[in-house]
Amino acid sequence: MTLDTPMSTSRDRDFGLSRDQIREMRRSYGEQGLAEGDLAADPITQFRNWLAEAALNPVIVEANAMVLSTVDDQGPQSRTVLLKEVSDLGFSFFTNYESNKGKAITANPHVSLLFPWYAMERQVIIRGVAEKVSTSASNEYFSTRPWSSQIGAWASSQSQDLESREHLQNRYDEFAMKYPEGTPVPMPPHWGGYLVSPRSVEFWQGRYSRLHDRLIFTRSGSGWQLARLHP
């Protein structure tokens, strides 16, 4: 090796899997099925039951983590957010209204939520319409957040270009000085919650030979209609 030959680093190496290795990444799902008689009468109750079971599973990290998908003029976009409330009205989460997701919801409020509980061979897919919750409801939740998270909501212009990590830290420090720990932190005007009112809720249970069980509740007037889908 000559002095002018760059030394290879782990960053430079390709540790990628081959096509065949990726294709072989499969597993056989269990025998536990999902029958119509196993479900609660409505999807909200059924979701609550599955969420409680997922929260007790030691393998699942943050059972309330969900993939939120939106669509704007650039196409679809997905990201993970945290569910913060389930009610008869729907599913709630909180974010920066000026973020990519907030702007997308303003343009097109039709969204999808996905709960991927892989360790239990389950997933739930919710399709619905998102709308802002009241300012009072957002304030109520914001007041319960850890101080550091409250300051972070002020410091981050979510989804905007960031010149450096140092710049973000400086903004955080500025707001930390403005609102010292132990004192009330007001909610930023650009921050708040959304409620996703479900139009359909699909419960998926992995089965052998890829013959998965898919049972879907679809809104029908003031009630719900249940159907089974091909896997």
Summary of the structure (lengths in Angstrom):
residues: 231
radius of gyration: 22.0
end to end distance: 56.4
largest distance: 76.3
contacts: 571
relative contact order: 0.17
helix: 29%
strand: 32%
